[in-house]
Amino acid sequence: MALNCGIIGITNTGKTTLFNCISPVKGEITNFAFSATKSNIGIIKVPDQRLQELEKLHSTEKVVPTTVEIVDIPGLTKGSSKGEGVGNKFLNDIRNADALIHLLRCFDDENLPHTEGSVDPVRDLETIELELQIKDIESVEKKLEKIEKVAKSGDKDAGKNAEVLRVIRNHLENFQPARTLKLSDEESKYAEDLFLLTAKPVMYICNVDEKSAVSGNRYVDKVKEALKDEETEILIIAAGLEAEIAELEDEDDRKDFLKDIGLSEPGVNKFIRAAYKLLKLRTFFTMGPKEIRAWTIKEGANARKAAGIVHSDMERGFIRAEVMKYNDFVSLGSEHKCREAGKLHVEGKNYIVEDGDILFIRFNV
C-alpha cells in the first residue's frame, strides 16, 4: 500500500521524538527551531494482538505483522505558506501525505522554548490550520483563473467547475478546512487534482508530560473543547516517556514500566493503529506452516484484489477464497471446527474483504 500519514505541527512539539519511538529509522532531535533539513520516513509495524492469538492455535515458523508508512515532517510556523521558517518545501511534503497526524504541544519545558513564547496548543492548531488554508486558497485561485477563461467561451463543464471552485474558496476564506465542506461526488471531481492540504483526514495527538500520560492536563482539556464539533480522534501521548520505554530491551521491563504509570500498553501502539485506521486500511490474515501474516488492504476492496496483494499470480488466476472470521476461528479453535460449524465460507472475486478475515486463496495459472 503506497499510503502514508504525515506528522505535522509547530516546531518543537516533539514530532521527531514520537517518530523515533516507533521507527527503525531515527531522526535527529535538537532544541533548536527549524534545524531539520528534510522529512524522516519510516515503515512502521502495526501492533496487532490477533496475530499472537492465531499463533497459539496454528503452528507456524514466523509471524509477520503488516506495516504503515509514517513521515515526520519538520515543524512549521506562522508564515510558512509565505516561506517563513522551513517555508514551502515541507508544505509540499504535506501535500504528498494521504492523511495527517497533528501533534500538539501540551507540556511545559523551560529547556525547550516555544517559538511564540508560551504554550498554547489551540493557538498552535489554529496557526497550522490557517497556513494550510492559505496555501489551499492559492491553489484554488490559480486553477479558478484558468477555468474562468474557458468558461467564458461557453464551456458548460468549465462553468460548473468554476462554480464549485468558488464554493471551496469561500469555505476556506471563512477559515474552514476543505474536509468539512460537503460536496457531491460529481462536485468533488472538480477539485481532485488540487490535492488540497485541508481536505486530508486528520487526527490529533496531545504530547504531554509524564505525569499527564494517563489522564491528560489543562492543555488537553482546551484542545478537546476546541475540537468538540469536529469528527476526529484525539490521543494523549507522552512522547518523552515513550522514548524511555522504547529504549528498554527487555519486554518484561517495558510491561512493568507501563504498569507503574498506569498504562496497559505503549501510547504509540494506539497511535499507529489510529494512523492505520485514518488511512481507511483494513487487515486480513493468511496462515500456513511457514508464516502467519497480516496484510493491508484498502477499505471496500474485494477478494481478488486481496489475492493480488499476496501475489500477482493469485490475482491473475483467482478461483475463489475460503473465508473464516477471526472471532469464529479463535472461539472454535481450528479450521476443521469452523468447517463443521459452517463458519468457513467460499466466496467469489467480488466478495468485499472485511477487517480480520482469514483467507485461503485458491488460484490456477
C-alpha positions as CSV (number, residue, x, y, z in Angstrom):
1,M,0.0,0.0,0.0
2,A,1.7,3.2,-1.1
3,L,-0.1,5.3,1.5
4,N,1.3,7.3,4.4
5,C,0.5,9.5,7.3
6,G,2.4,12.7,7.8
7,I,3.1,14.0,11.3
8,I,2.7,17.8,11.3
9,G,2.8,20.5,13.9
10,I,4.5,23.7,15.2
11,T,8.3,23.4,15.5
12,N,9.5,22.0,18.9
13,T,6.4,19.9,19.6
14,G,8.2,16.6,19.9
15,K,7.3,15.2,16.5
16,T,10.7,13.6,15.9
17,T,10.8,12.2,19.5
18,L,7.5,10.5,18.8
19,F,8.7,9.3,15.3
20,N,11.8,7.8,16.9
21,C,9.8,5.7,19.3
22,I,8.2,3.7,16.5
23,S,10.6,3.9,13.6
24,P,13.7,1.8,12.9
25,V,14.9,4.9,11.0
26,K,15.9,7.6,13.5
27,G,15.6,11.4,13.0
28,E,17.9,13.9,14.6
29,I,16.5,15.7,17.7
30,T,17.6,19.2,18.7
31,N,16.3,22.0,20.9
32,F,16.6,24.5,18.0
33,A,13.6,25.5,15.9
34,F,13.8,24.9,12.1
35,S,17.0,22.8,12.4
36,A,15.6,19.9,10.4
37,T,16.5,19.9,6.7
38,K,14.4,17.0,5.5
39,S,11.4,14.8,6.4
40,N,12.0,11.5,8.0
41,I,10.3,8.4,6.6
42,G,9.7,5.2,8.5
43,I,8.0,1.9,7.7
44,I,6.2,1.0,11.0
45,K,5.0,-2.4,12.1
46,V,1.3,-2.2,13.1
47,P,0.8,-3.8,16.6
48,D,-2.0,-6.4,16.3
49,Q,-2.6,-8.8,19.2
50,R,-4.7,-11.0,16.9
51,L,-1.5,-12.4,15.3
52,Q,-0.4,-13.8,18.7
53,E,-3.8,-15.4,19.2
54,L,-3.7,-17.0,15.8
55,E,-0.2,-18.3,16.5
56,K,-1.5,-20.1,19.6
57,L,-3.9,-22.1,17.5
58,H,-1.9,-22.6,14.3
59,S,1.7,-23.9,14.3
60,T,3.9,-21.8,12.2
61,E,7.6,-20.8,11.8
62,K,7.1,-17.0,12.0
63,V,4.6,-14.2,12.4
64,V,4.7,-11.2,10.1
65,P,2.7,-8.0,11.0
66,T,1.5,-5.5,8.4
67,T,3.0,-2.1,8.1
68,V,2.2,1.6,7.6
69,E,4.4,4.4,6.4
70,I,4.8,7.4,8.7
71,V,6.5,10.7,7.6
72,D,7.9,13.1,10.2
73,I,7.6,16.5,8.6
74,P,9.7,19.2,10.1
75,G,7.9,21.8,12.2
76,L,6.0,24.7,10.7
77,T,5.3,28.2,12.0
78,K,3.3,31.3,11.3
79,G,4.0,32.4,7.8
80,S,5.1,29.0,6.5
81,S,2.8,29.4,3.5
82,K,4.9,32.5,2.5
83,G,8.3,30.9,3.1
84,E,8.8,31.6,6.8
85,G,10.7,29.1,8.9
86,V,11.2,26.0,6.8
87,G,8.9,27.5,4.2
88,N,7.1,25.9,1.3
89,K,9.3,22.9,0.9
90,F,7.6,20.9,3.7
91,L,4.1,22.1,2.7
92,N,4.8,20.0,-0.4
93,D,5.6,17.0,1.8
94,I,2.3,17.5,3.5
95,R,0.6,17.6,0.1
96,N,2.1,14.2,-0.7
97,A,0.7,12.6,2.6
98,D,-2.6,10.7,2.4
99,A,-3.6,11.6,6.0
100,L,-2.3,13.9,8.7
101,I,-1.4,13.4,12.4
102,H,-1.4,16.8,14.0
103,L,0.9,16.8,17.1
104,L,0.1,19.5,19.6
105,R,2.5,20.6,22.4
106,C,0.7,20.2,25.7
107,F,3.6,20.3,28.1
108,D,5.8,22.9,29.7
109,D,9.6,22.7,29.4
110,E,11.9,25.7,30.1
111,N,14.7,24.0,28.3
112,L,12.6,23.8,25.1
113,P,11.3,27.3,24.4
114,H,8.2,27.8,22.4
115,T,8.6,29.9,19.3
116,E,5.6,32.0,20.3
117,G,6.9,32.5,23.9
118,S,4.2,30.4,25.6
119,V,2.5,27.0,25.4
120,D,-1.0,27.2,23.8
121,P,-2.0,24.1,21.8
122,V,-5.2,25.7,20.5
123,R,-3.3,28.7,19.1
124,D,-0.8,26.4,17.5
125,L,-3.6,24.3,16.0
126,E,-5.2,27.4,14.5
127,T,-1.8,28.7,13.2
128,I,-1.1,25.5,11.3
129,E,-4.7,25.2,10.0
130,L,-4.5,28.8,8.8
131,E,-1.2,28.3,7.0
132,L,-2.7,25.2,5.2
133,Q,-5.9,27.1,4.3
134,I,-3.9,30.0,2.8
135,K,-2.0,27.5,0.6
136,D,-5.2,25.9,-0.4
137,I,-6.7,29.2,-1.4
138,E,-3.7,29.9,-3.6
139,S,-4.2,26.6,-5.3
140,V,-7.9,27.1,-5.8
141,E,-7.5,30.7,-7.2
142,K,-4.7,29.6,-9.6
143,K,-7.0,26.9,-11.1
144,L,-10.1,29.2,-11.0
145,E,-8.3,31.8,-13.0
146,K,-7.7,29.3,-15.8
147,I,-11.1,27.7,-15.7
148,E,-13.0,31.0,-15.8
149,K,-11.2,31.9,-19.1
150,V,-12.5,28.6,-20.6
151,A,-16.0,29.1,-19.1
152,K,-16.3,32.5,-20.9
153,S,-16.1,30.6,-24.2
154,G,-19.4,28.9,-23.3
155,D,-18.0,25.6,-22.0
156,K,-20.7,24.3,-19.6
157,D,-18.4,21.9,-17.8
158,A,-15.9,24.6,-17.1
159,G,-18.8,26.8,-15.8
160,K,-19.7,24.1,-13.3
161,N,-16.1,23.6,-12.4
162,A,-15.7,27.3,-11.7
163,E,-18.9,27.4,-9.6
164,V,-17.6,24.5,-7.4
165,L,-14.2,26.2,-7.0
166,R,-15.8,29.4,-5.8
167,V,-17.7,27.5,-3.2
168,I,-14.5,25.9,-2.0
169,R,-12.7,29.2,-2.0
170,N,-15.5,30.8,0.0
171,H,-15.4,28.0,2.6
172,L,-11.6,28.3,3.0
173,E,-11.9,32.1,3.3
174,N,-14.3,31.6,6.2
175,F,-11.4,29.8,8.0
176,Q,-12.9,26.3,7.5
177,P,-10.9,23.3,6.3
178,A,-11.9,21.8,3.0
179,R,-12.6,18.4,4.7
180,T,-15.6,19.9,6.4
181,L,-17.2,21.1,3.1
182,K,-19.9,18.6,1.9
183,L,-19.7,18.2,-1.9
184,S,-21.4,15.6,-4.1
185,D,-19.3,13.0,-5.9
186,E,-19.8,15.0,-9.1
187,E,-18.7,18.2,-7.5
188,S,-15.7,16.6,-5.8
189,K,-14.2,15.5,-9.1
190,Y,-13.6,19.2,-10.0
191,A,-11.2,19.6,-7.0
192,E,-9.4,16.2,-7.1
193,D,-6.4,17.5,-9.0
194,L,-5.8,20.2,-6.4
195,F,-4.8,17.8,-3.6
196,L,-5.9,20.3,-1.1
197,L,-4.0,20.2,2.2
198,T,-7.0,20.8,4.4
199,A,-9.1,18.1,2.6
200,K,-6.9,15.4,4.1
201,P,-8.3,13.3,7.0
202,V,-6.6,14.4,10.3
203,M,-6.3,13.2,13.9
204,Y,-4.7,15.0,16.8
205,I,-2.1,13.9,19.4
206,C,-1.6,15.8,22.5
207,N,2.0,15.5,23.6
208,V,2.1,15.7,27.4
209,D,4.5,15.4,30.3
210,E,5.0,12.1,32.1
211,K,2.5,12.8,35.0
212,S,-0.2,13.6,32.4
213,A,0.3,10.5,30.3
214,V,-2.9,8.7,31.6
215,S,-5.5,11.5,32.2
216,G,-4.1,14.5,30.3
217,N,-3.9,18.0,31.6
218,R,-5.4,21.5,31.3
219,Y,-3.8,21.9,27.8
220,V,-5.5,18.7,26.6
221,D,-8.9,19.9,28.0
222,K,-8.5,23.1,25.9
223,V,-7.8,21.0,22.8
224,K,-10.8,18.8,23.4
225,E,-13.1,21.8,23.9
226,A,-11.7,23.5,20.7
227,L,-12.4,20.3,18.6
228,K,-15.7,19.2,20.2
229,D,-17.6,19.8,17.0
230,E,-15.1,18.1,14.7
231,E,-15.4,14.4,14.0
232,T,-11.9,13.4,14.8
233,E,-9.8,11.3,17.1
234,I,-7.7,12.9,19.9
235,L,-5.0,10.8,21.6
236,I,-2.8,11.6,24.6
237,I,0.8,10.5,24.4
238,A,3.9,11.4,26.5
239,A,6.5,11.2,23.7
240,G,9.4,11.7,26.1
241,L,8.2,8.9,28.3
242,E,7.5,6.7,25.3
243,A,11.1,7.3,24.2
244,E,12.4,5.9,27.6
245,I,10.1,2.9,27.3
246,A,11.3,2.2,23.7
247,E,14.9,2.1,24.9
248,L,14.2,-0.8,27.3
249,E,15.3,-4.1,25.6
250,D,13.5,-6.5,28.0
251,E,9.8,-6.9,27.3
252,D,9.0,-7.6,31.0
253,D,10.8,-4.3,31.9
254,R,8.6,-2.5,29.5
255,K,5.4,-4.0,30.9
256,D,6.5,-3.2,34.5
257,F,7.3,0.4,33.4
258,L,3.9,0.8,31.8
259,K,2.1,-0.8,34.8
260,D,3.8,1.6,37.2
261,I,2.5,4.7,35.3
262,G,-1.0,3.2,34.8
263,L,-0.8,2.3,31.1
264,S,-1.8,-1.1,29.7
265,E,0.3,-0.6,26.5
266,P,2.5,2.0,25.0
267,G,0.6,5.0,23.7
268,V,2.5,4.8,20.4
269,N,0.7,1.5,19.7
270,K,-2.6,3.3,19.9
271,F,-1.1,6.0,17.7
272,I,0.0,3.5,15.0
273,R,-3.4,1.7,14.9
274,A,-5.2,5.1,14.7
275,A,-3.0,6.1,11.8
276,Y,-3.8,2.9,10.1
277,K,-7.5,3.4,10.6
278,L,-7.2,7.0,9.5
279,L,-5.9,5.8,6.1
280,K,-9.0,3.6,5.8
281,L,-6.9,0.5,5.7
282,R,-8.1,-3.0,6.8
283,T,-6.2,-6.1,7.8
284,F,-6.7,-9.7,6.6
285,F,-4.7,-12.7,7.5
286,T,-3.2,-15.7,5.8
287,M,-2.0,-18.8,7.7
288,G,0.4,-21.5,6.8
289,P,3.2,-23.7,8.3
290,K,5.8,-21.2,7.3
291,E,4.1,-18.0,8.4
292,I,1.1,-16.3,9.7
293,R,0.9,-12.9,8.1
294,A,-1.2,-9.8,8.3
295,W,-1.8,-8.0,5.0
296,T,-3.1,-4.5,4.4
297,I,-6.0,-3.8,2.0
298,K,-8.0,-0.6,1.3
299,E,-11.4,-0.4,2.8
300,G,-14.0,-1.8,0.3
301,A,-11.5,-3.9,-1.7
302,N,-12.6,-7.3,-3.0
303,A,-11.2,-10.8,-2.6
304,R,-9.5,-10.8,-6.0
305,K,-7.7,-7.5,-5.1
306,A,-6.7,-9.1,-1.8
307,A,-5.2,-12.1,-3.6
308,G,-3.1,-9.7,-5.7
309,I,-1.6,-8.1,-2.6
310,V,-0.4,-11.6,-1.6
311,H,0.9,-12.4,-5.1
312,S,0.2,-11.1,-8.6
313,D,-0.3,-14.7,-9.8
314,M,-3.1,-15.2,-7.3
315,E,-5.0,-12.3,-8.6
316,R,-4.4,-13.3,-12.2
317,G,-5.5,-16.9,-11.7
318,F,-8.1,-16.3,-8.9
319,I,-10.7,-19.0,-8.5
320,R,-12.2,-18.5,-5.1
321,A,-11.4,-17.5,-1.5
322,E,-12.2,-19.6,1.5
323,V,-13.0,-17.2,4.3
324,M,-13.1,-17.5,8.1
325,K,-13.8,-14.7,10.5
326,Y,-11.1,-14.1,13.1
327,N,-13.6,-14.3,16.1
328,D,-15.0,-17.6,14.8
329,F,-11.6,-19.2,14.3
330,V,-10.4,-18.1,17.8
331,S,-13.6,-19.2,19.6
332,L,-13.8,-22.6,17.8
333,G,-10.1,-23.3,17.8
334,S,-9.4,-24.7,14.3
335,E,-10.1,-24.6,10.6
336,H,-11.7,-28.0,10.9
337,K,-14.1,-26.9,13.6
338,C,-15.0,-23.8,11.6
339,R,-15.9,-26.1,8.6
340,E,-18.0,-28.3,10.8
341,A,-19.9,-25.3,12.3
342,G,-20.5,-23.8,8.9
343,K,-18.2,-20.8,9.7
344,L,-16.0,-21.3,6.7
345,H,-17.5,-19.6,3.6
346,V,-16.5,-19.9,-0.1
347,E,-16.5,-16.5,-1.7
348,G,-16.0,-15.3,-5.3
349,K,-13.9,-12.5,-6.6
350,N,-16.4,-9.7,-5.8
351,Y,-16.6,-10.6,-2.1
352,I,-15.7,-7.4,0.0
353,V,-12.9,-8.4,2.4
354,E,-13.6,-7.3,6.0
355,D,-11.1,-6.5,8.7
356,G,-10.0,-9.6,10.5
357,D,-10.9,-12.1,7.7
358,I,-8.7,-15.1,7.4
359,L,-8.3,-16.0,3.7
360,F,-7.2,-19.2,1.9
361,I,-6.9,-18.2,-1.8
362,R,-7.5,-20.8,-4.4
363,F,-6.0,-20.0,-7.8
364,N,-4.6,-21.5,-11.0
365,V,-2.1,-20.1,-13.5
